[in-house]
Amino acid sequence: MASSAGVMTTGGVFSQAVSASVRALWDLGVKDVSSRLYGNELFTTFEPKAKSQQIANISGPAYGVLTQEGQEYGENSLYKGYAVTVSLRKFTSKLSWTEEDVYFIAKQKESGVKDFFTFSNPVTHAMNALIGSMNLDLAKIFYLGFGTTNFTGGDAVALFSNSHPIRRDGSTSGNMFASTHDALSVDAVKGALDRMNRAKDNNGVQFAPVKRFRIVVPVELEAKAWQILDSMYGPSANLGLSLTSPSIMDKRGIPDRGVTVLPDIPSSYSTYWFIVDLDRAALMNFKAQAWGPRMDDFTHVESGVHTNNASVLLQHVPIHWAHVFGSKGDASAV
């Protein structure tokens, strides 16, 4: 049986819902940030076939070798990326209410009172709890990506690092500014795109330039990010075209750009910002999902208490670092 501490009762959570003096009750859950998923364009979803499945990538070949007439052809190879082991995370939610709740809430809805009464769907709340967990799991890949407490890549370093090894020659590359974590600005976004365009695969060959991207930000930076993308000129018209203006972006062959807000990035990380190459992310950033938000097929009833159990089993798993750029935005040293 559900523990009494977690049971919604007519004397507690639903005291107003069954009170004759309360004639209007609005369900604010429909306006919570957990009422819908965010950032679906930032990853590809796949269904793992084993609990600890490994996923990896493979590079293309390096450049051809200059060869004289009659000489043996130069050796070339494909390079396997660093495998990442999926470690699925199970998020659960249990909502319990009494038979008195069920009876009196139904009576309120049948009473014919014209005032609004919108609380009616415990299924919605069960799903909100899990959708919120999924949104938060995605957000943590970004704002905790400068360390390894939440996720460690197959190359054993943090997602945002300047120490990612290149298999072909043992050199390193990275996805942060060379010296400091620049604040979000026109110059910073332009520099981030240039840096992403220099990123190399495990064969030592640069990736194709960014053509579709999203600036990923907490709620505090949304307006700033759109200003950077939409402004035609600098702080004054005398400064000429902004380096991230629509005109310049079009000339660079970047027709698809935008802003993705992740509300679950905490306010304590309000200066953090990121850029995601959508084309690379489709091959490098995954949501391993055994099952999406689901409820038991039946309601458990014991001692007059109705209980619905719900769960989701997933993990957000980047398998390469080159699809994303990250900055703490606080001018600290990299």
N, C-alpha and C positions, 0 to 999 in steps of 0.2 A: 504494500500500500504506500502511496505517496506520503512523504513526511509532512506533518501538519504545518511546518514552517513555510512550505512552498505552496500550500493550497490556497486558492482564491476562495473567499467565503463571503456570504451576504453580510457578515458582521465586520468584515475587514475590507478587502479590495473592492468588493461590490456593494458596500453599504449604501452608497449613493445611488447605485443603479436600481436598487429595489426600494428606495425611499419614496413614499408618496409625495413628499415635498420637493423632490428633485425631478423636474419635468424635462430636462434637457441634458444629454450626455453625449459628448463627442469623443470619438476614438482617435486620439492623436497619433496612434501607431502608423496610420496611412501616410503621415508626413515625415516620419523618421527617415534618416539617410539610409537606413537598412531596408527601406521598402523597395529598393531596386539595386541591381548590380551596376557597378561602375567599371570603366576601363576595359571592356571586352575587346576593344580594338588593339590592345597592347600585347596580346598573347594568342596562342593557338591551343585549343583544348584537345586532349587525347585521353583514351581510356587505357590505363595500365593493365597488363595481363598477369602481373605478379606483384606481391606485396612490396618487394624490394627490387623492383625492376631498374636496370641501368639504361640510361639513354645518353647518346653521344652524337657527334656530327663528324663529317668527313670533308676535307678540303678538296679543292680542285688541284690540278698539277701546278708546279712552279713554271716559270718561263722556260722556253726552249733553250738549248745550249748551242752556242756558235760552234759549228763543226766544219772542218776543211774537207775538201774532196778526198774520198777514200778513207777518211777516218771513221772509227766506230761511233755510232750514234750516242749522244749524251744520255746519261741516266736521268730519269725523272720518277716522280712518285706522288702518290696521294697520301695525305697525312690525316690520321684519325685524331679527332679532338679528345679532350679529357672527359671521360665518362662521369656522369653524375648519377648517384643512386637515389631513386625516388623514396622519400620517407613520408608516406601519407599521414595526414593529420585528420583526426576525427573530431568534429564539433557536434555537440548534442544540445538539445533543449527539451525540457519536460514542463508542460503546463498542466496544472491540476485544478479542478473546480468541483464544488459540491453539487449534489442533486438539487439543493435549494437554489443555487445560482441558476441552474438550467430552468427550473420552474418559474422563478420570479422574473427573470429577464425576459422569458417568453411572454409572460403576462403583461409586462410593460409594453412590449411591442404590439400586443393585441388590444391594448386599452383604448385605442382610438384617440389618444391625446395627440394634438396637432404638433406639439413641440417635437423637435428632432431628437432621435435616439438612435445612434449609429453603431454602438458596440454590438456586433453580431457574429463575428467570424474568428474564433480562436485559431483556425487554420492559418489565417493571415499572420497572426502574431508568431506562430511556430515557424513559419517560413522567414519572417523578418529576422528572427534571432540567428538563423543560419546564413541568410544573405549577408547580414552584418559581419559575421565571422569570415565569410569569403572575401568581402571587400577589405577587411582588415588584413587578411593574409596577403593579399596583393599589395596593399600599401606598405607592409613591412619589408617586402622585397626591395622597395625603393628607399624609404627613410632609414632602414637599418642596414642598407647595403654597403655602408662604408666599414662595417665590421663583419665578423663571422659568427656572432651569437645566434642569429636567425637562420642564415644560410651560408654555406661554404661551397664554392664551385669545385668542379672536378680537378682544377689545377691548384687547389688548396689555398687560394687567396680570396679575399673579399671580392664581391662583384665590382665595386668601384675601387680600382687599384691601378697603379702604374707599374705593377710587377707581374702582369700576365705573360707567361712564357710562350714563345713561338717555337713549335716543335722542330721546324726545319733546321734552324741554326742556333737555337738556344738563347736568342735575344729576347727582350721583353717589350711589351707594348702596354698601353693603358687607356682608360676612358675617363680621365680627369685632367684639369688644367695642370700645366707643368709645375707651377709654383704655389698658387693660392686658389682657394675656393671663391671664385668671383661671384658677386651678387648678380641677380638677374638683370640684364640690360641688353641693349641692342648689340654692343660690342661683344658681350659675353656669349650671346646666342650665335652670332656670326663665328666667333672663335670655336665654339663647341661643334658647330657643323663642319668647320674646316678640320678639326681634330678627328671627328668621326670619319671624314673622308680619307684620312691617312691611316686608319686602322687596318691591320693586316691579318689575314687568315693564317692558319698553321703552316701554310706553304710559303709564307713571306710575301704574298701578293696582296696588294691593297684591295679592299672591297669596293664594289661599284659605289659611286657617290650617292648620298642620301637624296631621294626623290619624294618621299612621303614621310612626314614626321609629325609628332605631337610634343608640345611642351607640357610636361606633367608637373603639376604644382598643387600645393595645399590651397585652401580657400582664400588665404590672405594674398596670394600672388596672382589670382585669376585675372583681375583687371589689368595688372601690369603686363602679364603675358600677352593678352589680346592687344594692348597698346603697342607693344613691340612688333607684333605681326601686321597690324593694320595701319600704323602711322606711315605716311608717305615721306615725311621729312623729319629732321632732327629736332632738337629743342626749339630751333628757329629755322625759318625757311632759308636763311643764309647759309646753313650748313649743308644744303643739298639733300639728295635723296638718302633716306635711312638705309643702312646696309641690310636691313631685314624687311624693307618695304615690299608690298605686293609686286611692284614693278621689278625690283632687283631679284626677288625670288623667282619670278616667272622667267627672267633672263637666265637664271642659274638652272632652269629646268626642274624647279621644285613646285609643281602645281598644287600639291595637296599638303597643307600645313594647318595646324589647329592647336587647340588647348584642351587637355584632359585634366579635370580637377578630381583629385582623390580626397574626399572629405575626411577620410579616416587617417590622414596624416595629421598627427597631433599639432596643436598650436605651438608647442615647444620646438617644433621643427619648421616653423613658419617661413624661414629663409631658404629652405632646401628647394631645389628645382632640378628638373631632369629633361632630357630630350630622348625620345624613342623613335628610331627608324622603323616604320611599320613593316617594310618589306623584309628587313633582317629579322625583326621580332617574330614574324610568321614562321621562321625556321630556327629561332634561337631561344624563344621565351615560351614556355609551355605551362598550361594548367593541367596537371595529371589529376583526373577526377574519376574515382571508382564509381561513385554515384553522387548526383546532385541532391539538393535539399529534398527530403522525402519524410513522410510521416508513416507510422505504423498503419496497417490496413484496418485496424480496429481500435476502438477506445477501450482502455482498461477500466473496469468498474469494480471497486471493492469498498465496502463499508460506506456506500453513498458518495464516494469520491471518484470522479471521472478524470482519467489521465491520458494525455496524448504524448507519445514520444516521437521526436524527430531528430534526424541526423544528416550529416554530409561528410564525405571522406575524400579529401583532396590535398594537393600541395602545388604551389606555384614554383616552377623549377626552370630557371635560366640555364641553358647548356652552353652558352657562349656570352662573352662580355661586350661584343662589338655592336650590339643593337641599341645600346643605351649609354648616354652620357650623364654624369651626375656631379652636382656641386652643392656643398652645404650653404653657399651664399653668404658666408660670414667673414670672408677675407682671411680665414685661418690658413695655415700652411698645409700643403698637400703632403 
